[in-house]
Amino acid sequence: MKTQIGVLLGLRVQMKVEQSPGILMLQEGKNSSLTCNFSVSMTSVQWFQQNPGGHITSLLYIASGIQQKGRLKSTVSTRERYSHLYIRDAQPGDSATYFCAVEAQCSPDTCSLYIKP
């Protein structure tokens, strides 16, 4: 589990982000999925892919429901604070590091005023 601090509109948000499985072995032609769970409510999730050379590509941005692009599909539940990324018919070029980023929905319990130095 990772703790990440995001700065959004002058607010500091501390959240825990857990991605599972930690290591996913893709098999060519098979379907796979990843899940991100968040400790705070969110307004949107973005999935990224980092190839072995270090280049990062934005895959999907999703604020609610389902978003699909080619062989990739993402679902999100803002109420239950998770997002899934599905990879259909895995190809050799899908071998990469995948990660998610969240835009937090602030409340008095999760956000505090942050003044930039």
All heavy atoms as an XYZ file, in Angstrom:
904
protein
N       0.837     -1.164      0.000
C       0.000      0.000      0.000
C       0.890      1.237      0.000
O       1.892      1.275      0.683
C      -0.890     -0.007      1.249
C      -1.944      1.063      1.205
S      -3.091      1.006      2.574
C      -3.799     -0.591      2.401
N       0.506      2.245     -0.766
C       1.292      3.463     -0.855
C       0.483      4.628     -0.319
O      -0.723      4.680     -0.486
C       1.662      3.760     -2.307
C       2.592      2.744     -2.920
C       2.915      3.140     -4.324
C       3.866      2.127     -4.943
N       4.214      2.472     -6.299
N       1.164      5.557      0.322
C       0.538      6.804      0.711
C       1.034      7.866     -0.240
O       2.224      8.002     -0.446
C       0.911      7.186      2.160
O       0.441      6.162      3.024
C       0.294      8.507      2.549
N       0.113      8.585     -0.832
C       0.484      9.633     -1.769
C      -0.155     10.928     -1.311
O      -1.260     10.930     -0.791
C       0.000      9.295     -3.167
C       0.619      8.022     -3.700
C       0.178      7.731     -5.109
O      -0.650      8.394     -5.665
N       0.766      6.697     -5.678
N       0.555     12.020     -1.511
C       0.009     13.329     -1.195
C      -0.135     14.074     -2.505
O       0.815     14.203     -3.265
C       0.905     14.110     -0.224
C       0.959     13.378      1.121
C       0.399     15.526     -0.048
C       1.854     14.017      2.131
N      -1.338     14.526     -2.785
C      -1.594     15.280     -4.000
C      -1.955     16.702     -3.644
O      -2.615     16.950     -2.647
N      -1.520     17.644     -4.431
C      -1.861     19.039     -4.204
C      -2.895     19.422     -5.256
O      -2.620     19.389     -6.445
C      -0.628     19.952     -4.282
C      -1.031     21.392     -4.104
C       0.385     19.548     -3.236
N      -4.093     19.741     -4.817
C      -5.188     20.077     -5.703
C      -5.783     21.411     -5.272
O      -6.313     21.529     -4.172
C      -6.284     19.006     -5.642
C      -5.846     17.588     -5.989
C      -6.968     16.624     -5.668
C      -5.486     17.487     -7.448
N      -5.684     22.405     -6.121
C      -6.292     23.705     -5.863
C      -5.928     24.258     -4.493
O      -6.772     24.760     -3.762
C      -7.821     23.601     -6.004
C      -8.323     23.134     -7.361
C      -9.821     22.959     -7.336
C      -7.925     24.108     -8.455
N      -4.674     24.156     -4.112
C      -4.223     24.723     -2.845
C      -4.563     23.878     -1.634
O      -4.362     24.299     -0.507
N      -5.084     22.673     -1.836
C      -5.408     21.796     -0.723
C      -4.457     20.611     -0.720
O      -4.065     20.115     -1.763
C      -6.842     21.284     -0.823
C      -7.930     22.337     -0.752
C      -9.286     21.679     -0.981
C      -7.908     23.049      0.579
N      -4.095     20.175      0.455
C      -3.248     18.989      0.570
C      -4.145     17.815      0.937
O      -4.884     17.878      1.906
C      -2.186     19.197      1.647
C      -1.293     17.969      1.804
C      -0.218     18.182      2.803
N       0.746     19.107      2.238
C       1.787     19.570      2.889
N       1.989     19.216      4.131
N       2.615     20.399      2.308
N      -4.066     16.771      0.151
C      -4.896     15.605      0.351
C      -3.985     14.412      0.600
O      -3.100     14.132     -0.191
C      -5.754     15.313     -0.911
C      -6.620     14.101     -0.685
C      -6.581     16.527     -1.279
N      -4.183     13.729      1.712
C      -3.405     12.517      1.964
C      -4.320     11.329      1.745
O      -5.406     11.254      2.305
C      -2.845     12.497      3.375
C      -1.971     11.277      3.602
C      -1.176     11.362      4.876
O      -0.991     12.434      5.421
N      -0.711     10.242      5.352
N      -3.881     10.428      0.882
C      -4.701      9.267      0.578
C      -3.821      8.032      0.472
O      -2.638      8.132      0.196
C      -5.466      9.478     -0.717
C      -4.592      9.472     -1.954
S      -5.464      9.846     -3.462
C      -5.550     11.612     -3.333
N      -4.433      6.904      0.675
C      -3.759      5.637      0.459
C      -4.299      5.055     -0.832
O      -5.501      5.043     -1.062
C      -4.005      4.695      1.624
C      -3.321      5.155      2.884
C      -3.525      4.201      4.016
C      -2.826      4.765      5.249
N      -3.247      4.115      6.458
N      -3.394      4.599     -1.673
C      -3.752      3.993     -2.948
C      -3.180      2.588     -2.946
O      -1.992      2.400     -2.724
C      -3.170      4.792     -4.130
C      -3.519      4.124     -5.446
C      -3.652      6.232     -4.095
N      -4.033      1.610     -3.179
C      -3.580      0.227     -3.232
C      -3.940     -0.354     -4.588
O      -5.095     -0.294     -5.001
C      -4.232     -0.603     -2.130
C      -3.736     -2.013     -2.077
C      -4.328     -2.800     -0.927
O      -5.150     -2.250     -0.177
O      -3.966     -3.964     -0.786
N      -2.941     -0.836     -5.289
C      -3.155     -1.434     -6.603
C      -2.915     -2.924     -6.497
O      -1.934     -3.361     -5.896
C      -2.209     -0.804     -7.616
C      -2.503     -1.212     -9.040
C      -1.734     -0.370    -10.042
O      -1.689      0.833     -9.918
N      -1.145     -1.018    -11.022
N      -3.811     -3.713     -7.062
C      -3.640     -5.159     -7.019
C      -4.025     -5.770     -8.364
O      -4.864     -5.214     -9.069
C      -4.494     -5.753     -5.892
O      -5.859     -5.471     -6.109
N      -3.410     -6.848     -8.755
C      -2.288     -7.471     -8.048
C      -1.029     -6.622     -8.157
O      -0.931     -5.771     -9.042
C      -2.112     -8.799     -8.781
C      -2.620     -8.547    -10.157
C      -3.726     -7.533    -10.013
N      -0.092     -6.854     -7.253
C       1.165     -6.117     -7.265
C       1.970     -6.404     -8.519
O       2.576     -5.523     -9.107
N       1.963     -7.649     -8.939
C       2.636     -8.066    -10.176
C       1.625     -8.862    -10.995
O       1.004     -9.794    -10.491
C       3.880     -8.931     -9.886
C       4.910     -8.113     -9.116
C       4.470     -9.472    -11.181
C       6.118     -8.912     -8.673
N       1.468     -8.474    -12.226
C       0.532     -9.149    -13.127
C       1.316     -9.674    -14.313
O       2.016     -8.919    -14.984
C      -0.539     -8.160    -13.613
C      -1.524     -8.669    -14.656
C      -2.393     -9.780    -14.069
C      -2.389     -7.528    -15.147
N       1.238    -10.957    -14.535
C       1.909    -11.566    -15.670
C       0.884    -11.710    -16.793
O      -0.048    -12.501    -16.690
C       2.486    -12.938    -15.296
C       3.498    -12.892    -14.154
S       4.928    -11.869    -14.500
C       5.777    -12.876    -15.676
N       1.044    -10.908    -17.842
C       0.134    -10.982    -18.983
C       0.499    -12.162    -19.857
O       1.669    -12.419    -20.112
C       0.224     -9.703    -19.812
C      -0.261     -8.418    -19.179
C       0.032     -7.237    -20.091
C      -1.736     -8.492    -18.893
N      -0.508    -12.875    -20.316
C      -0.295    -13.968    -21.258
C      -0.920    -13.557    -22.580
O      -2.073    -13.116    -22.627
C      -0.928    -15.252    -20.746
C      -0.271    -15.793    -19.500
C      -0.916    -17.103    -19.065
O      -1.857    -17.577    -19.665
N      -0.388    -17.677    -17.999
N      -0.150    -13.675    -23.645
C      -0.617    -13.262    -24.961
C      -1.960    -13.921    -25.292
O      -2.145    -15.126    -25.108
C       0.419    -13.620    -26.031
C       0.110    -13.020    -27.379
C       1.235    -13.204    -28.374
O       2.331    -13.655    -27.994
O       1.007    -12.880    -29.557
N      -2.900    -13.092    -25.736
C      -4.227    -13.570    -26.111
C      -5.204    -13.717    -24.957
O      -6.383    -13.954    -25.170
N      -4.735    -13.585    -23.730
C      -5.598    -13.739    -22.549
C      -6.071    -12.372    -22.059
O      -5.503    -11.332    -22.381
C      -4.844    -14.441    -21.412
C      -4.326    -15.807    -21.768
C      -5.459    -16.792    -21.881
C      -4.910    -18.195    -22.153
N      -5.937    -19.180    -22.297
N      -7.105    -12.387    -21.226
C      -7.626    -11.177    -20.607
C      -7.069    -11.040    -19.197
O      -6.862    -12.042    -18.506
C      -9.149    -11.218    -20.543
C      -9.781    -11.320    -21.914
O      -9.196    -10.907    -22.909
N     -10.971    -11.872    -21.981
N      -6.821     -9.809    -18.773
C      -6.291     -9.545    -17.440
C      -6.947     -8.295    -16.884
O      -7.542     -7.513    -17.625
C      -4.777     -9.346    -17.481
O      -4.131    -10.516    -17.922
N      -6.800     -8.099    -15.576
C      -7.354     -6.886    -14.978
C      -6.513     -6.448    -13.786
O      -5.817     -7.247    -13.157
C      -8.803     -7.100    -14.542
O      -8.879     -8.026    -13.488
N      -6.591     -5.156    -13.527
C      -5.935     -4.525    -12.380
C      -6.996     -3.737    -11.620
O      -7.964     -3.261    -12.215
C      -4.854     -3.547    -12.839
C      -3.670     -4.124    -13.578
C      -2.890     -2.997    -14.251
C      -2.774     -4.850    -12.597
N      -6.781     -3.564    -10.321
C      -7.700     -2.793     -9.496
C      -6.929     -1.787     -8.678
O      -5.866     -2.092     -8.147
C      -8.480     -3.716     -8.541
O      -9.205     -4.670     -9.304
C      -9.440     -2.929     -7.669
N      -7.466     -0.565     -8.588
C      -6.950      0.442     -7.666
C      -8.038      0.754     -6.652
O      -9.183      1.012     -7.022
C      -6.566      1.730     -8.394
S      -4.880      1.690     -9.008
N      -7.677      0.697     -5.375
C      -8.572      1.067     -4.288
C      -8.024      2.333     -3.642
O      -6.810      2.470     -3.476
C      -8.649     -0.043     -3.236
C      -9.312     -1.284     -3.782
O     -10.486     -1.274     -4.090
N      -8.538     -2.343     -3.937
N      -8.912      3.232     -3.246
C      -8.527      4.524     -2.699
C      -9.140      4.710     -1.320
O     -10.264      4.276     -1.076
C      -8.989      5.648     -3.620
C      -8.584      5.435     -5.045
C      -9.474      4.927     -5.969
C      -7.293      5.708     -5.456
C      -9.098      4.709     -7.282
C      -6.897      5.498     -6.763
C      -7.805      4.992     -7.673
N      -8.418      5.400     -0.437
C      -8.902      5.615      0.927
C      -9.807      6.828      1.052
O     -10.411      7.030      2.088
C      -7.718      5.752      1.887
O      -6.949      6.900      1.548
N      -9.894      7.649      0.014
C     -10.764      8.828      0.047
C     -11.665      8.814     -1.184
O     -11.364      8.145     -2.172
C      -9.963     10.154      0.082
C      -9.114     10.247      1.332
C      -9.110     10.314     -1.152
N     -12.752      9.547     -1.124
C     -13.650      9.651     -2.271
C     -12.937     10.379     -3.401
O     -12.132     11.276     -3.168
C     -14.905     10.411     -1.883
O     -15.627      9.686     -0.924
N     -13.257      9.979     -4.634
C     -12.606     10.597     -5.776
C     -13.636     11.076     -6.770
O     -14.775     10.629     -6.770
C     -11.608      9.643     -6.423
C     -12.191      8.541     -7.247
S     -12.731      7.173     -6.255
C     -12.664      5.857     -7.406
N     -13.192     11.992     -7.636
C     -14.075     12.480     -8.690
C     -13.714     11.873    -10.032
O     -14.552     11.812    -10.915
C     -14.022     14.014     -8.792
O     -12.675     14.418     -9.038
C     -14.518     14.662     -7.516
N     -12.464     11.429    -10.188
C     -12.052     10.799    -11.445
C     -10.782      9.988    -11.228
O     -10.060     10.179    -10.251
C     -11.807     11.857    -12.529
O     -10.749     12.696    -12.152
N     -10.540      9.084    -12.169
C      -9.357      8.216    -12.150
C      -8.750      8.239    -13.544
O      -9.455      8.285    -14.541
C      -9.728      6.769    -11.775
C      -8.516      5.854    -11.862
C     -10.347      6.714    -10.393
N      -7.427      8.206    -13.589
C      -6.729      8.112    -14.866
C      -5.756      6.942    -14.779
O      -5.039      6.780    -13.786
C      -5.985      9.409    -15.161
C      -5.483      9.479    -16.573
C      -5.138     10.893    -17.002
O      -5.257     11.837    -16.247
N      -4.689     11.033    -18.224
N      -5.754      6.118    -15.813
C      -4.841      4.983    -15.901
C      -3.705      5.322    -16.860
O      -3.923      5.925    -17.908
C      -5.579      3.740    -16.398
C      -6.426      3.110    -15.332
C      -7.747      3.344    -15.086
C      -6.003      2.150    -14.367
N      -8.174      2.591    -14.035
C      -7.120      1.841    -13.570
C      -4.792      1.519    -14.101
C      -7.065      0.921    -12.523
C      -4.725      0.609    -13.062
C      -5.863      0.320    -12.282
N      -2.490      4.905    -16.476
C      -1.293      5.161    -17.265
C      -0.541      3.862    -17.514
O      -0.665      2.902    -16.759
C      -0.341      6.107    -16.511
C      -0.879      7.483    -16.309
C      -1.594      7.808    -15.160
C      -0.672      8.472    -17.257
C      -2.087      9.087    -14.965
C      -1.154      9.758    -17.077
C      -1.865     10.061    -15.916
N       0.264      3.882    -18.560
C       1.156      2.775    -18.894
C       2.557      3.344    -19.043
O       2.756      4.365    -19.720
C       0.726      2.133    -20.208
C       1.630      1.003    -20.666
C       1.295      0.565    -22.077
O       1.274      1.379    -22.993
N       1.017     -0.716    -22.245
N       3.533      2.693    -18.388
C       4.938      3.083    -18.539
C       5.666      1.923    -19.190
O       5.752      0.833    -18.623
C       5.560      3.429    -17.189
C       6.987      3.923    -17.321
C       7.554      4.385    -15.992
O       7.017      4.095    -14.933
N       8.654      5.108    -16.056
N       6.201      2.164    -20.399
C       6.875      1.081    -21.111
C       8.272      0.849    -20.519
O       8.754      1.655    -19.728
C       6.901      1.338    -22.622
C       7.794      2.496    -23.020
O       8.725      2.875    -22.314
N       7.515      3.079    -24.174
N       8.919     -0.255    -20.880
C      10.239     -0.564    -20.306
C      11.280      0.540    -20.517
O      12.213      0.665    -19.736
C      10.642     -1.853    -21.017
C       9.343     -2.509    -21.367
C       8.424     -1.359    -21.715
N      11.126      1.362    -21.541
C      12.054      2.469    -21.779
C      11.775      3.692    -20.915
O      12.523      4.664    -20.944
N      10.672      3.671    -20.158
C      10.345      4.770    -19.252
C       9.302      5.737    -19.761
O       8.852      6.615    -19.036
N       8.885      5.611    -21.026
C       7.880      6.518    -21.595
C       6.513      6.239    -20.965
O       6.067      5.095    -20.902
C       7.805      6.336    -23.110
C       6.790      7.206    -23.758
N       6.969      8.557    -23.943
C       5.562      6.915    -24.248
C       5.902      9.065    -24.526
N       5.029      8.082    -24.721
N       5.823      7.298    -20.512
C       4.518      7.170    -19.871
C       3.434      7.629    -20.837
O       3.531      8.698    -21.432
C       4.454      7.979    -18.566
C       5.466      7.422    -17.565
C       3.048      7.972    -17.988
C       5.590      8.217    -16.290
N       2.392      6.808    -20.954
C       1.266      7.103    -21.826
C      -0.021      7.083    -21.014
O      -0.241      6.161    -20.217
C       1.154      6.040    -22.943
O       2.379      5.998    -23.660
C       0.013      6.332    -23.887
N      -0.855      8.088    -21.213
C      -2.180      8.091    -20.597
C      -3.072      7.132    -21.375
O      -3.176      7.226    -22.600
C      -2.772      9.501    -20.622
O      -4.104      9.468    -20.154
N      -3.699      6.207    -20.667
C      -4.548      5.213    -21.326
C      -6.022      5.609    -21.318
O      -6.658      5.666    -22.356
C      -4.392      3.853    -20.639
C      -3.008      3.237    -20.676
C      -2.977      1.976    -19.825
C      -2.605      2.934    -22.108
N      -6.563      5.841    -20.139
C      -7.982      6.141    -19.995
C      -8.197      7.127    -18.860
O      -7.541      7.044    -17.828
C      -8.779      4.872    -19.684
C      -8.839      3.805    -20.772
C      -9.388      2.504    -20.196
C      -9.704      4.263    -21.915
N      -9.152      8.017    -19.054
C      -9.609      8.937    -18.019
C     -11.081      8.616    -17.800
O     -11.847      8.537    -18.752
C      -9.442     10.383    -18.477
C     -10.073     11.382    -17.536
C      -9.346     11.899    -16.469
C     -11.387     11.788    -17.710
C      -9.918     12.814    -15.601
C     -11.969     12.701    -16.844
C     -11.235     13.206    -15.791
O     -11.805     14.102    -14.928
N     -11.465      8.427    -16.536
C     -12.842      8.034    -16.264
C     -13.355      8.733    -15.012
O     -12.708      8.720    -13.968
C     -12.971      6.501    -16.156
C     -14.409      6.076    -15.925
C     -12.043      5.934    -15.129
C     -14.650      4.591    -16.106
N     -14.504      9.390    -15.148
C     -15.122     10.076    -14.016
C     -16.284      9.265    -13.439
O     -16.580      9.382    -12.250
C     -15.604     11.458    -14.441
N     -16.920      8.448    -14.259
C     -18.000      7.595    -13.755
C     -18.299      6.509    -14.782
O     -17.995      6.655    -15.966
C     -19.268      8.413    -13.481
O     -19.765      8.952    -14.684
N     -18.862      5.428    -14.297
C     -19.304      4.363    -15.190
C     -18.193      3.603    -15.858
O     -17.288      3.103    -15.206
N     -18.251      3.533    -17.189
C     -17.333      2.717    -17.987
C     -16.730      3.565    -19.098
O     -17.421      4.363    -19.717
C     -18.076      1.521    -18.618
C     -18.669      0.628    -17.527
C     -17.161      0.724    -19.537
C     -19.600     -0.451    -18.056
N     -15.443      3.378    -19.323
C     -14.744      4.036    -20.438
C     -13.992      2.942    -21.188
O     -13.301      2.130    -20.582
C     -13.778      5.084    -19.887
C     -12.980      5.818    -20.924
C     -13.801      6.863    -21.669
O     -15.000      6.916    -21.554
N     -13.145      7.668    -22.435
N     -14.130      2.914    -22.504
C     -13.466      1.891    -23.307
C     -12.681      2.532    -24.441
O     -13.116      3.518    -25.039
C     -14.482      0.907    -23.882
C     -13.827     -0.282    -24.524
C     -14.777     -1.462    -24.650
O     -15.888     -1.432    -24.176
N     -14.301     -2.511    -25.293
N     -11.512      1.958    -24.722
C     -10.656      2.424    -25.803
C      -9.924      1.201    -26.351
O      -9.020      0.664    -25.708
C      -9.661      3.460    -25.271
C      -8.754      4.062    -26.305
C      -7.871      5.110    -25.636
C      -6.829      5.647    -26.552
N      -5.938      6.594    -25.853
N     -10.351      0.747    -27.517
C      -9.730     -0.438    -28.104
C      -9.915     -1.656    -27.221
O     -11.026     -1.992    -26.826
N      -8.811     -2.294    -26.881
C      -8.847     -3.499    -26.046
C      -8.856     -3.190    -24.553
O      -8.872     -4.095    -23.732
C      -7.646     -4.393    -26.370
C      -7.653     -4.936    -27.792
C      -6.448     -5.797    -28.121
N      -5.185     -5.052    -28.042
C      -4.306     -5.137    -27.040
N      -4.502     -5.956    -26.046
N      -3.195     -4.416    -27.054
N      -8.843     -1.897    -24.206
C      -8.813     -1.499    -22.804
C     -10.184     -1.006    -22.362
O     -10.885     -0.330    -23.112
C      -7.802     -0.378    -22.587
C      -6.364     -0.675    -22.986
C      -5.514      0.564    -22.802
C      -5.812     -1.838    -22.181
N     -10.543     -1.332    -21.126
C     -11.792     -0.855    -20.562
C     -11.559     -0.558    -19.086
O     -10.855     -1.299    -18.403
C     -12.892     -1.900    -20.714
C     -14.228     -1.478    -20.118
C     -15.344     -2.443    -20.458
C     -15.310     -3.652    -19.588
N     -16.488     -4.517    -19.725
N     -12.124      0.529    -18.615
C     -12.011      0.881    -17.206
C     -13.394      1.133    -16.640
O     -14.266      1.682    -17.320
C     -11.145      2.137    -17.025
O     -11.055      2.454    -15.656
N     -13.583      0.706    -15.419
C     -14.800      1.010    -14.678
C     -14.393      1.710    -13.397
O     -13.267      1.535    -12.907
C     -15.604     -0.260    -14.334
O     -14.794     -1.105    -13.517
C     -16.021     -1.002    -15.583
N     -15.302      2.502    -12.843
C     -15.013      3.192    -11.596
C     -16.267      3.210    -10.738
O     -17.386      3.282    -11.253
C     -14.491      4.627    -11.848
C     -15.564      5.514    -12.426
C     -13.908      5.231    -10.588
N     -16.063      3.096     -9.445
C     -17.133      3.274     -8.471
C     -16.666      4.342     -7.493
O     -15.804      4.074     -6.643
C     -17.442      1.975     -7.726
O     -18.358      2.238     -6.664
N     -17.189      5.554     -7.650
C     -16.787      6.628     -6.751
C     -17.296      6.369     -5.335
O     -16.643      6.737     -4.368
C     -17.290      7.991     -7.245
O     -18.702      7.933     -7.444
C     -16.612      8.368     -8.559
N     -18.443      5.732     -5.214
C     -19.011      5.442     -3.896
C     -18.173      4.415     -3.129
O     -17.901      4.565     -1.944
C     -20.447      4.956     -4.036
C     -21.188      4.955     -2.703
C     -22.595      4.428     -2.834
N     -22.528      3.020     -2.490
C     -23.125      2.042     -3.130
N     -23.880      2.300     -4.158
N     -22.998      0.800     -2.762
N     -17.749      3.372     -3.839
C     -16.969      2.318     -3.186
C     -15.471      2.535     -3.321
O     -14.684      1.727     -2.837
C     -17.402      0.959     -3.717
C     -18.850      0.672     -3.351
C     -19.264     -0.734     -3.689
O     -18.403     -1.633     -3.721
O     -20.475     -0.933     -3.907
N     -15.057      3.592     -4.004
C     -13.670      4.049     -4.101
C     -12.725      3.016     -4.726
O     -11.704      2.656     -4.158
C     -13.169      4.499     -2.733
C     -13.992      5.625     -2.158
C     -13.413      6.172     -0.917
N     -13.279      5.191      0.123
C     -13.688      5.351      1.368
N     -14.255      6.451      1.729
N     -13.511      4.415      2.262
N     -13.079      2.578     -5.925
C     -12.168      1.695     -6.656
C     -12.339      1.911     -8.152
O     -13.331      2.452     -8.619
C     -12.391      0.223     -6.306
C     -13.683     -0.344     -6.838
C     -13.788     -0.785     -8.157
C     -14.800     -0.451     -6.018
C     -14.965     -1.293     -8.652
C     -15.989     -0.965     -6.500
C     -16.064     -1.389     -7.812
O     -17.240     -1.889     -8.300
N     -11.320      1.461     -8.891
C     -11.376      1.460    -10.345
C     -10.711      0.185    -10.847
O      -9.725     -0.275    -10.275
C     -10.647      2.678    -10.920
O     -10.680      2.652    -12.340
N     -11.270     -0.387    -11.901
C     -10.692     -1.564    -12.544
C     -10.196     -1.173    -13.936
O     -10.829     -0.365    -14.612
C     -11.728     -2.680    -12.731
C     -12.280     -3.241    -11.475
N     -11.522     -3.894    -10.531
C     -13.548     -3.245    -10.993
C     -12.299     -4.280     -9.528
N     -13.527     -3.892     -9.785
N      -9.094     -1.772    -14.336
C      -8.605     -1.671    -15.710
C      -8.590     -3.079    -16.280
O      -7.965     -3.973    -15.710
C      -7.203     -1.072    -15.778
C      -6.569     -1.031    -17.170
C      -7.322     -0.059    -18.079
C      -5.100     -0.656    -17.089
N      -9.290     -3.275    -17.388
C      -9.345     -4.569    -18.056
C      -8.548     -4.493    -19.350
O      -8.701     -3.548    -20.119
C     -10.792     -4.949    -18.384
C     -11.681     -5.038    -17.177
C     -12.482     -3.967    -16.804
C     -11.729     -6.200    -16.403
C     -13.297     -4.034    -15.689
C     -12.536     -6.273    -15.285
C     -13.325     -5.188    -14.937
O     -14.130     -5.265    -13.832
N      -7.714     -5.498    -19.583
C      -6.938     -5.610    -20.815
C      -7.421     -6.865    -21.518
O      -7.271     -7.973    -20.994
C      -5.422     -5.699    -20.530
C      -4.968     -4.487    -19.715
C      -4.636     -5.826    -21.829
C      -3.566     -4.607    -19.163
N      -8.027     -6.692    -22.686
C      -8.568     -7.810    -23.448
C      -7.552     -8.250    -24.501
O      -6.892     -7.425    -25.119
C      -9.876     -7.370    -24.123
C     -10.589     -8.457    -24.907
C     -11.920     -7.985    -25.479
N     -11.894     -6.678    -26.098
C     -11.520     -6.449    -27.353
N     -11.116     -7.434    -28.124
N     -11.537     -5.219    -27.843
N      -7.416     -9.548    -24.678
C      -6.571    -10.109    -25.738
C      -5.155     -9.519    -25.684
O      -4.700     -8.867    -26.620
C      -7.225     -9.847    -27.100
C      -6.509    -10.541    -28.249
O      -5.880    -11.601    -28.017
O      -6.555    -10.006    -29.370
N      -4.469     -9.745    -24.576
C      -3.138     -9.159    -24.348
C      -2.180     -9.426    -25.514
O      -2.174    -10.513    -26.089
C      -2.537     -9.709    -23.054
N      -1.391     -8.393    -25.825
C      -0.412     -8.442    -26.906
C       0.980     -8.197    -26.317
O       1.105     -7.632    -25.234
C      -0.728     -7.368    -27.946
C      -2.115     -7.485    -28.552
C      -2.313     -8.788    -29.292
O      -1.494     -9.180    -30.108
N      -3.421     -9.474    -29.002
N       2.055     -8.582    -27.020
C       3.407     -8.368    -26.496
C       3.675     -6.909    -26.122
O       4.345     -6.625    -25.137
C       4.311     -8.827    -27.647
C       3.499     -9.864    -28.355
C       2.071     -9.356    -28.271
N       3.121     -5.964    -26.856
C       3.325     -4.550    -26.555
C       2.646     -4.080    -25.277
O       2.874     -2.965    -24.822
N       1.813     -4.928    -24.685
C       1.144     -4.575    -23.429
C       2.051     -4.769    -22.216
O       1.694     -4.365    -21.114
C      -0.129     -5.411    -23.233
C      -1.182     -5.117    -24.288
O      -1.211     -3.977    -24.800
O      -1.987     -6.026    -24.581
N       3.218     -5.385    -22.408
C       4.152     -5.593    -21.299
C       4.678     -4.240    -20.849
O       5.380     -3.552    -21.593
C       5.318     -6.487    -21.720
O       4.850     -7.777    -21.992
N       4.296     -3.835    -19.648
C       4.626     -2.506    -19.148
C       4.249     -2.424    -17.680
O       3.710     -3.369    -17.103
C       3.867     -1.442    -19.940
N       4.520     -1.272    -17.095
C       4.057     -0.964    -15.749
C       2.784     -0.136    -15.888
O       2.748      0.827    -16.646
C       5.118     -0.151    -14.981
O       6.309     -0.940    -14.901
C       4.640      0.217    -13.590
N       1.736     -0.515    -15.175
C       0.472      0.194    -15.199
C       0.242      0.835    -13.839
O       0.550      0.241    -12.813
C      -0.685     -0.763    -15.512
C      -0.606     -1.318    -16.907
C       0.168     -2.442    -17.183
C      -1.282     -0.717    -17.956
C       0.254     -2.936    -18.465
C      -1.204     -1.216    -19.246
C      -0.438     -2.323    -19.494
O      -0.338     -2.810    -20.765
N      -0.289      2.043    -13.851
C      -0.633      2.666    -12.574
C      -1.799      3.619    -12.761
O      -2.131      4.023    -13.873
C       0.574      3.353    -11.926
C       1.233      4.408    -12.763
C       0.891      5.742    -12.611
C       2.205      4.076    -13.692
C       1.501      6.715    -13.378
C       2.830      5.040    -14.455
C       2.471      6.375    -14.303
N      -2.414      3.943    -11.640
C      -3.588      4.800    -11.657
C      -3.294      6.074    -10.872
O      -2.427      6.095    -10.000
C      -4.781      4.076    -11.043
S      -4.456      3.467     -9.385
N      -4.028      7.114    -11.206
C      -3.953      8.377    -10.481
C      -5.381      8.807    -10.206
O      -6.288      8.540    -10.995
C      -3.225      9.437    -11.303
N      -5.588      9.468     -9.090
C      -6.935      9.835     -8.680
C      -7.035     11.330     -8.426
O      -6.070     11.954     -7.990
C      -7.338      9.043     -7.413
C      -6.440      9.371     -6.252
C      -8.781      9.285     -7.052
N      -8.192     11.899     -8.744
C      -8.499     13.263     -8.339
C      -9.428     13.138     -7.146
O     -10.538     12.601     -7.255
C      -9.183     14.034     -9.461
C      -9.473     15.464     -9.093
C     -10.080     16.258    -10.245
O     -10.181     15.728    -11.360
O     -10.437     17.404     -9.993
N      -8.963     13.578     -6.007
C      -9.709     13.389     -4.759
C     -10.865     14.365     -4.644
O     -10.806     15.490     -5.118
C      -8.779     13.556     -3.569
N     -11.910     13.881     -3.997
C     -13.043     14.732     -3.651
C     -12.839     15.123     -2.197
O     -12.875     14.280     -1.311
C     -14.357     13.974     -3.820
C     -15.564     14.791     -3.478
C     -16.843     13.999     -3.711
O     -16.820     12.865     -4.161
N     -17.949     14.614     -3.384
N     -12.585     16.393     -1.957
C     -12.213     16.841     -0.619
C     -13.408     16.969      0.310
O     -14.500     17.320     -0.102
C     -11.508     18.196     -0.696
S      -9.920     18.083     -1.511
N     -13.135     16.674      1.569
C     -14.089     16.910      2.648
C     -13.268     17.424      3.823
O     -12.042     17.308      3.836
C     -14.806     15.615      3.009
O     -13.917     14.730      3.655
N     -13.896     17.980      4.849
C     -13.126     18.496      5.991
C     -12.236     17.438      6.643
O     -11.206     17.750      7.213
C     -14.214     18.984      6.954
C     -15.371     19.289      6.075
C     -15.315     18.280      4.963
N     -12.621     16.171      6.550
C     -11.820     15.103      7.172
C     -10.605     14.716      6.359
O      -9.674     14.121      6.881
C     -12.684     13.859      7.386
C     -13.818     14.105      8.361
O     -13.697     15.016      9.210
O     -14.826     13.392      8.263
N     -10.624     14.967      5.045
C      -9.538     14.470      4.197
C      -8.648     15.563      3.621
O      -7.598     15.268      3.076
C     -10.093     13.637      3.022
O     -10.961     14.477      2.245
C     -10.831     12.417      3.510
N      -9.052     16.815      3.690
C      -8.277     17.898      3.090
C      -7.988     18.978      4.115
O      -8.793     19.236      5.003
C      -9.033     18.534      1.931
S      -9.361     17.409      0.566
N      -6.858     19.595      3.952
C      -6.533     20.748      4.795
C      -5.903     21.809      3.904
O      -5.330     21.491      2.861
C      -5.574     20.351      5.913
O      -4.396     19.807      5.382
N      -5.998     23.033      4.308
C      -5.456     24.119      3.512
C      -3.948     23.983      3.433
O      -3.262     23.732      4.411
C      -5.813     25.472      4.143
C      -5.421     26.701      3.345
C      -6.094     26.688      1.976
C      -5.797     27.955      4.095
N      -3.411     24.136      2.234
C      -1.980     24.039      1.992
C      -1.538     25.298      1.282
O      -2.043     25.650      0.233
C      -1.681     22.817      1.111
C      -0.255     22.716      0.682
C       0.747     22.422      1.586
C       0.109     22.918     -0.649
C       2.064     22.314      1.178
C       1.420     22.818     -1.050
C       2.387     22.522     -0.133
O       3.678     22.418     -0.526
N      -0.621     26.001      1.902
C      -0.105     27.238      1.317
C       1.237     26.929      0.693
O       2.162     26.458      1.356
C       0.025     28.345      2.384
C      -1.350     28.613      2.991
C       0.626     29.605      1.778
C      -1.324     29.533      4.176
N       1.354     27.182     -0.619
C       2.615     26.927     -1.311
C       3.685     27.868     -0.803
O       3.429     29.046     -0.618
C       2.435     27.108     -2.825
C       1.607     26.053     -3.462
C       1.595     26.237     -4.969
C       0.832     25.125     -5.632
N       0.862     25.274     -7.086
N       4.916     27.350     -0.574
C       6.010     28.217     -0.113
C       6.424     29.198     -1.185
O       6.230     29.043     -2.332
C       7.140     27.246      0.193
C       6.711     25.890     -0.254
C       5.287     25.976     -0.689
